[in-house]
Amino acid sequence: MTAASGLAVDQAARPPVLWASLLKDALLAALVAALLALPLVGLQTYDIGGGALGIRTHFDWVAIGAAAVFAGRLVLRLSLQLRGFRGISRETPLSHLATWASRQTLPITLAGIAFAVALPLLPFSSRYVIDLGTTVLIYVMLGWGLNVVVGLAGLLDLGYVAFYAVGAYTFGLLAHDLDFTFWEALPFSGLVAASFGIILGFPVLRLRGDYLAIVTLGFGEIIRIVLLNWAPVTGGPNGIGGIPRPSFFGLPFARSAPEGVATFHQFFGLEFSPDHRVIFLYFVILGMALVTNLFTLRIRRLPLGRAWEALREDEVACRALGINPTNVKLSAFAIGAMFGGLAGCFFATRQGFISPESFTFIESATILAIVVLGGMGSQMGVVLAAILLVTLPEFGRAFAEFRMLIFGAAMVAVMVWRPRGLISHREPTLRLGAAPAGDAGQ
């Protein structure tokens, strides 16, 4: 058979594009979008004076949104149908890029670390850029901590923000009552958060899937409500203020200091600048994030890390192999919670003030979205997802009214084109070597 005849047969075998079905589906999606957008976007209240409210209509925005949904739905369904035809590649540029990135882990990691270290010194760097980089690194560290529980051990945790809050309040209370500095309180925040992880682990040892998610969600809300109502200890809705900032080996980042104490800029002979503290905080969280990554990569190669991954794949097989699921689950909760507590301690010293409003469910959802969008179990994927989710709303400030709409649309787009995450490929933690030459013939 010639190439021409083969192509003709292949084209004849392709089913026709069902335009009527595609248009009907796109119209239905546009109609639903218009009905949802009508009360949310199409009607806007405003004060006309005298305590009365008027209503402005924005039906043009509704029409534009419905048209965008129609076009997007039509293109999506058409592309999915074409990808199902024989001879049409299922690979996309995004998947090619993700595959290439997964094979170039070491060079990309070294380049990323070099860029992160040099960020405060780059020409375009500013206090806003450094603050944004600090926020990204906080979420990277939280994502890597939750990745231990969700990505490696396969335990769906919707209350991870509770450990974040425990670490922050541990530092706040130690600083308020015992005058602890950041460096003195940092290990205690990690230990207390790890103990809370074990406390959460015991009641959920026999739960899986959705039931585990519901219990962890309740645990996160319990912690928030306790912080909100235990006012004599936590300050209630007023929170805890006056949390000390970190110092550089005892050198405070202040314009002046008590007699006999040198400040950072005095010790190094620099002109005082508030940016010194911002840059120092950036490098502190960068160091904490790198330590978290190194610890996670190392422990994945140990028997405990392999037990986590075995538990994620099949708990029954784990029991058959003699692995104790109780210890494995508790260790995953404890270590993941420890990283959350350390990040919470840093958050407290960065803000100088904490309150229960900083630890709502939306924080847990954002951290979980970072892990899922990045690819569960992928360290590099967590970094990419954290950069995407943190910086995307910042770029949408010019479209403040549509900021969350753009954010949600971007998340949906990523999950449509990369349903297993930005980097779904995971390197195995253990490889079997080649059999000796003498054993080949046996």
C-alpha positions as CSV (number, residue, x, y, z in Angstrom):
1,M,0.0,0.0,0.0
2,T,1.4,3.4,-1.0
3,A,1.7,6.4,1.3
4,A,-1.0,8.2,-0.6
5,S,-3.5,5.3,-0.4
6,G,-2.7,4.9,3.3
7,L,-3.4,8.5,3.9
8,A,-6.7,8.2,2.0
9,V,-7.7,5.2,4.1
10,D,-6.7,7.1,7.3
11,Q,-8.8,10.1,6.3
12,A,-11.7,8.0,5.4
13,A,-11.5,6.2,8.8
14,R,-11.8,9.5,10.7
15,P,-15.2,10.2,12.0
16,P,-16.6,13.6,10.8
17,V,-16.5,16.6,13.1
18,L,-20.0,16.8,14.7
19,W,-20.5,20.5,14.4
20,A,-24.1,20.5,15.5
21,S,-23.2,18.7,18.7
22,L,-20.2,21.0,19.4
23,L,-22.2,24.1,18.8
24,K,-25.1,22.9,21.0
25,D,-22.6,22.1,23.8
26,A,-20.9,25.5,23.5
27,L,-24.3,27.3,23.4
28,L,-25.4,25.5,26.6
29,A,-22.1,26.4,28.4
30,A,-22.5,30.0,27.3
31,L,-26.1,30.1,28.5
32,V,-25.1,28.7,31.9
33,A,-22.3,31.2,32.2
34,A,-24.7,34.1,31.3
35,L,-27.2,33.0,33.9
36,L,-24.5,32.8,36.6
37,A,-22.9,36.1,35.6
38,L,-26.1,38.0,35.4
39,P,-26.6,38.5,39.2
40,L,-22.9,38.5,40.0
41,V,-21.5,40.8,37.2
42,G,-24.5,42.2,35.4
43,L,-26.1,43.9,38.4
44,Q,-24.2,46.3,40.6
45,T,-25.6,48.3,43.5
46,Y,-24.5,51.9,44.4
47,D,-25.5,54.5,46.9
48,I,-27.8,57.2,45.5
49,G,-28.0,59.1,48.8
50,G,-30.3,59.2,51.7
51,G,-29.6,55.6,52.5
52,A,-31.1,54.4,49.3
53,L,-29.5,52.0,46.8
54,G,-29.6,52.0,43.0
55,I,-28.8,49.3,40.6
56,R,-26.4,49.7,37.6
57,T,-26.5,47.1,34.8
58,H,-23.5,45.7,33.0
59,F,-25.2,43.5,30.5
60,D,-22.3,44.2,28.1
61,W,-19.9,42.4,30.5
62,V,-22.3,39.5,30.7
63,A,-22.4,39.2,26.9
64,I,-18.7,39.4,26.6
65,G,-18.2,36.7,29.2
66,A,-20.8,34.4,27.6
67,A,-19.1,34.9,24.2
68,A,-15.7,34.1,25.7
69,V,-17.2,30.9,27.3
70,F,-18.8,29.9,24.0
71,A,-15.6,30.3,22.1
72,G,-13.5,28.6,24.7
73,R,-15.8,25.7,25.1
74,L,-16.0,25.3,21.3
75,V,-12.2,25.3,20.9
76,L,-11.8,22.9,23.8
77,R,-14.3,20.3,22.6
78,L,-12.9,20.6,19.0
79,S,-9.3,20.1,20.1
80,L,-10.3,17.1,22.3
81,Q,-12.1,15.6,19.4
82,L,-9.2,16.2,17.0
83,R,-6.8,14.7,19.5
84,G,-8.8,11.5,19.5
85,F,-8.4,11.0,15.8
86,R,-5.8,8.6,14.5
87,G,-2.6,10.4,13.4
88,I,-3.1,13.4,15.7
89,S,-0.5,13.6,18.4
90,R,-1.7,13.8,22.0
91,E,1.4,15.7,23.0
92,T,1.1,19.4,23.5
93,P,3.9,22.0,23.8
94,L,3.2,22.2,27.5
95,S,3.6,18.5,27.9
96,H,6.8,18.5,25.9
97,L,8.1,21.3,28.1
98,A,7.1,19.4,31.3
99,T,8.8,16.2,30.0
100,W,12.0,18.1,29.2
101,A,12.0,19.8,32.6
102,S,11.6,16.4,34.4
103,R,14.7,15.1,32.6
104,Q,16.8,18.2,33.3
105,T,16.1,18.4,37.1
106,L,19.6,19.1,38.3
107,P,20.5,21.9,35.8
108,I,17.1,23.6,36.3
109,T,17.4,23.3,40.1
110,L,20.9,24.8,40.1
111,A,19.8,27.6,37.8
112,G,16.7,28.3,40.0
113,I,18.8,28.4,43.2
114,A,21.3,30.8,41.5
115,F,18.4,33.1,40.3
116,A,16.8,33.0,43.8
117,V,20.1,34.0,45.5
118,A,20.8,36.7,43.0
119,L,17.2,38.1,43.0
120,P,17.8,41.0,45.4
121,L,20.9,42.1,43.4
122,L,19.2,42.1,40.0
123,P,18.6,45.5,38.2
124,F,14.8,45.1,38.2
125,S,14.6,44.1,41.9
126,S,12.7,46.3,44.3
127,R,11.1,46.0,47.7
128,Y,7.9,44.8,46.1
129,V,9.7,42.1,44.1
130,I,11.6,40.9,47.2
131,D,8.3,40.8,49.2
132,L,6.6,38.9,46.5
133,G,9.6,36.4,46.3
134,T,9.3,36.0,50.1
135,T,5.6,35.1,49.8
136,V,6.3,32.7,47.0
137,L,9.0,30.9,49.1
138,I,6.6,30.7,52.1
139,Y,4.1,28.9,49.9
140,V,6.9,26.7,48.4
141,M,7.9,25.6,51.9
142,L,4.3,24.9,52.8
143,G,3.7,23.1,49.6
144,W,6.8,20.9,50.2
145,G,5.5,20.2,53.7
146,L,2.1,19.2,52.5
147,N,3.6,17.2,49.7
148,V,5.0,14.8,52.3
149,V,1.5,14.1,53.5
150,V,-0.5,14.2,50.2
151,G,2.1,13.6,47.5
152,L,4.3,11.0,49.1
153,A,2.1,9.3,51.7
154,G,-1.2,9.7,49.8
155,L,-3.1,11.1,52.7
156,L,-5.6,13.9,51.7
157,D,-5.2,16.7,54.2
158,L,-7.6,19.7,54.0
159,G,-6.6,21.2,57.3
160,Y,-2.9,21.8,56.8
161,V,-3.3,25.5,57.7
162,A,-3.8,24.4,61.3
163,F,-0.1,23.5,61.7
164,Y,0.8,26.8,60.0
165,A,-1.2,28.5,62.7
166,V,0.2,26.4,65.5
167,G,3.8,27.4,64.5
168,A,2.9,31.0,64.3
169,Y,1.1,31.2,67.6
170,T,3.8,29.1,69.4
171,F,6.3,31.8,68.5
172,G,3.9,34.6,69.4
173,L,3.2,33.2,72.8
174,L,6.9,32.4,73.5
175,A,7.9,35.9,72.5
176,H,5.1,37.5,74.5
177,D,5.5,35.5,77.7
178,L,9.1,34.4,77.7
179,D,10.8,36.9,75.5
180,F,12.0,34.3,73.0
181,T,13.7,35.5,69.9
182,F,12.9,34.1,66.4
183,W,15.9,31.8,66.4
184,E,15.1,30.5,69.9
185,A,11.5,29.8,69.1
186,L,12.0,28.3,65.7
187,P,12.7,24.7,66.8
188,F,9.9,24.9,69.4
189,S,7.4,25.9,66.7
190,G,8.4,22.9,64.6
191,L,8.2,20.5,67.6
192,V,4.8,21.8,68.8
193,A,3.4,21.6,65.2
194,A,4.8,18.0,64.9
195,S,3.1,17.0,68.1
196,F,-0.2,18.4,66.8
197,G,0.4,16.4,63.6
198,I,0.6,13.2,65.7
199,I,-2.5,14.2,67.7
200,L,-4.4,14.5,64.3
201,G,-2.9,11.3,63.1
202,F,-4.3,9.0,65.8
203,P,-8.0,9.6,65.1
204,V,-7.6,9.2,61.3
205,L,-5.5,6.0,61.2
206,R,-8.4,4.0,59.8
207,L,-9.8,6.6,57.5
208,R,-9.1,7.0,53.8
209,G,-10.0,9.3,50.9
210,D,-13.0,11.6,51.4
211,Y,-13.5,10.6,55.0
212,L,-9.9,11.5,55.9
213,A,-10.3,14.8,54.1
214,I,-13.5,15.7,56.1
215,V,-11.8,15.0,59.4
216,T,-8.7,17.0,58.6
217,L,-10.9,19.8,57.4
218,G,-12.7,19.8,60.7
219,F,-9.4,19.7,62.6
220,G,-8.3,22.9,60.8
221,E,-11.5,24.7,61.7
222,I,-11.3,23.5,65.3
223,I,-7.8,25.1,65.6
224,R,-9.1,28.3,64.1
225,I,-12.1,28.5,66.4
226,V,-10.0,27.8,69.4
227,L,-7.6,30.6,68.5
228,L,-10.6,32.8,68.0
229,N,-12.4,32.1,71.3
230,W,-9.5,31.4,73.7
231,A,-9.0,35.1,74.2
232,P,-7.0,35.0,77.5
233,V,-4.2,33.0,75.8
234,T,-4.4,33.8,72.1
235,G,-5.8,37.3,72.2
236,G,-8.9,36.2,70.4
237,P,-9.9,38.2,67.3
238,N,-7.3,40.9,68.3
239,G,-4.5,38.4,67.8
240,I,-0.9,38.8,69.1
241,G,1.1,41.9,68.3
242,G,4.6,43.1,69.0
243,I,6.2,39.9,67.7
244,P,10.0,40.5,67.5
245,R,11.8,40.6,64.2
246,P,14.8,38.3,63.5
247,S,18.3,39.6,64.0
248,F,21.5,39.0,62.2
249,F,23.5,37.2,64.9
250,G,22.2,39.6,67.5
251,L,22.5,42.7,65.3
252,P,19.0,44.3,65.0
253,F,17.8,45.8,61.8
254,A,16.9,49.1,63.4
255,R,17.8,52.8,63.0
256,S,19.0,53.0,66.6
257,A,19.6,50.5,69.4
258,P,20.1,50.8,73.2
259,E,23.5,51.9,74.4
260,G,26.1,49.1,74.1
261,V,24.2,47.3,71.2
262,A,25.3,47.8,67.6
263,T,22.7,47.7,64.8
264,F,23.3,45.9,61.6
265,H,24.1,49.0,59.5
266,Q,26.4,50.4,62.3
267,F,28.3,47.2,62.6
268,F,29.0,47.0,58.8
269,G,29.4,50.7,58.3
270,L,26.3,51.0,56.0
271,E,23.7,53.7,55.7
272,F,20.5,52.7,57.4
273,S,17.9,51.3,55.0
274,P,14.6,49.4,55.9
275,D,15.3,47.2,52.9
276,H,18.1,45.4,54.8
277,R,15.5,43.6,57.0
278,V,13.4,42.8,53.9
279,I,16.4,41.3,52.1
280,F,17.5,39.4,55.2
281,L,14.0,37.9,55.7
282,Y,14.1,36.8,52.0
283,F,17.3,34.9,52.5
284,V,16.1,33.4,55.8
285,I,13.0,31.8,54.1
286,L,15.1,30.8,51.1
287,G,17.5,28.9,53.4
288,M,14.6,27.3,55.2
289,A,13.0,26.3,52.0
290,L,16.2,24.8,50.7
291,V,16.7,22.8,53.9
292,T,13.1,21.5,53.6
293,N,13.8,20.4,50.1
294,L,17.1,18.7,50.9
295,F,15.5,17.0,53.9
296,T,12.6,15.7,51.8
297,L,14.8,14.5,49.0
298,R,17.0,12.7,51.5
299,I,14.2,11.0,53.5
300,R,12.6,9.8,50.3
301,R,15.6,7.6,49.7
302,L,15.4,6.1,53.2
303,P,13.2,3.2,54.2
304,L,10.7,5.6,55.7
305,G,10.3,7.6,52.5
306,R,9.8,4.4,50.4
307,A,7.3,3.2,53.0
308,W,5.3,6.5,52.4
309,E,5.2,5.8,48.7
310,A,4.3,2.2,49.2
311,L,1.4,3.3,51.5
312,R,0.2,5.7,48.8
313,E,0.1,3.0,46.2
314,D,-1.5,0.2,48.2
315,E,-2.0,0.0,52.0
316,V,-3.0,-3.7,51.9
317,A,0.2,-4.6,50.1
318,C,2.1,-2.6,52.8
319,R,0.6,-4.7,55.5
320,A,1.4,-7.8,53.6
321,L,5.1,-6.7,53.4
322,G,5.2,-6.2,57.1
323,I,5.1,-2.4,57.1
324,N,3.3,-0.8,60.0
325,P,0.8,1.7,58.5
326,T,0.3,3.3,61.9
327,N,3.9,4.4,62.2
328,V,4.1,5.4,58.6
329,K,1.0,7.6,58.7
330,L,2.0,9.2,62.0
331,S,5.5,10.0,60.7
332,A,4.1,11.6,57.6
333,F,1.7,13.8,59.6
334,A,4.4,14.7,62.1
335,I,7.1,15.6,59.5
336,G,4.6,17.5,57.2
337,A,3.3,19.4,60.2
338,M,6.8,20.3,61.4
339,F,7.5,22.1,58.1
340,G,4.2,23.9,58.4
341,G,5.1,25.0,61.9
342,L,8.5,26.3,60.9
343,A,6.8,28.3,58.0
344,G,4.3,29.6,60.5
345,C,7.1,30.8,62.8
346,F,8.7,32.7,60.0
347,F,5.3,34.2,59.0
348,A,4.8,35.5,62.5
349,T,8.2,37.2,62.6
350,R,7.7,38.6,59.1
351,Q,4.3,40.2,59.9
352,G,5.0,41.1,63.5
353,F,1.3,40.4,64.1
354,I,-0.9,37.3,63.8
355,S,-4.6,36.7,64.2
356,P,-7.0,33.9,63.3
357,E,-8.0,35.7,60.1
358,S,-4.6,34.8,58.6
359,F,-5.3,31.0,58.9
360,T,-8.6,30.4,57.2
361,F,-9.6,27.4,55.0
362,I,-8.7,29.3,51.9
363,E,-5.1,29.0,52.9
364,S,-5.4,25.2,53.1
365,A,-7.1,25.2,49.8
366,T,-4.3,27.3,48.2
367,I,-1.6,25.0,49.6
368,L,-3.4,21.9,48.4
369,A,-3.9,23.5,45.0
370,I,-0.2,24.1,44.8
371,V,0.6,20.4,45.4
372,V,-2.1,19.1,43.0
373,L,-1.4,21.6,40.2
374,G,2.4,21.0,40.5
375,G,2.0,17.3,40.4
376,M,1.7,15.2,43.6
377,G,5.1,14.0,44.7
378,S,7.0,16.4,42.5
379,Q,9.3,18.9,44.2
380,M,9.9,21.0,41.1
381,G,6.2,21.0,40.3
382,V,5.4,22.6,43.7
383,V,7.8,25.4,42.9
384,L,6.2,26.1,39.5
385,A,2.7,25.9,40.9
386,A,3.6,28.3,43.8
387,I,5.0,30.8,41.4
388,L,1.9,30.6,39.2
389,L,-0.7,30.8,42.0
390,V,1.1,33.6,43.9
391,T,2.2,35.8,41.1
392,L,-0.8,35.4,38.8
393,P,-3.2,37.5,41.0
394,E,-0.5,40.2,41.3
395,F,-0.4,40.5,37.5
396,G,-4.1,40.8,37.5
397,R,-4.1,44.0,39.6
398,A,-4.8,46.0,36.4
399,F,-8.0,44.0,36.2
400,A,-8.9,44.1,39.8
401,E,-12.6,43.4,39.3
402,F,-11.8,40.3,37.3
403,R,-8.8,39.2,39.4
404,M,-10.3,36.0,40.9
405,L,-12.0,35.2,37.6
406,I,-8.7,35.2,35.8
407,F,-7.2,33.2,38.7
408,G,-9.9,30.5,38.5
409,A,-9.7,30.4,34.7
410,A,-6.0,29.8,34.8
411,M,-6.4,27.0,37.3
412,V,-9.1,25.3,35.1
413,A,-6.9,25.7,32.0
414,V,-3.9,24.0,33.8
415,M,-6.0,21.1,35.0
416,V,-7.6,20.6,31.5
417,W,-4.2,20.5,29.7
418,R,-2.2,18.9,32.5
419,P,-4.7,16.9,34.6
420,R,-1.9,15.2,36.5
421,G,-0.2,18.4,37.3
422,L,2.4,20.6,35.7
423,I,5.1,18.0,36.3
424,S,3.5,14.6,36.7
425,H,6.7,12.6,36.2
426,R,8.3,11.4,39.4
427,E,11.8,9.9,39.5
428,P,11.8,6.5,41.3
429,T,13.6,6.6,44.6
430,L,15.1,3.2,44.1
431,R,16.4,1.6,40.9
432,L,17.3,-2.0,40.3
433,G,20.8,-2.5,38.9
434,A,21.6,-4.6,35.9
435,A,21.9,-8.3,36.6
436,P,25.5,-9.7,36.7
437,A,26.7,-11.2,33.4
438,G,27.0,-14.6,35.0
439,D,23.4,-14.6,36.0
440,A,22.0,-13.8,32.6
441,G,21.9,-17.3,31.4
442,Q,20.5,-18.8,34.5
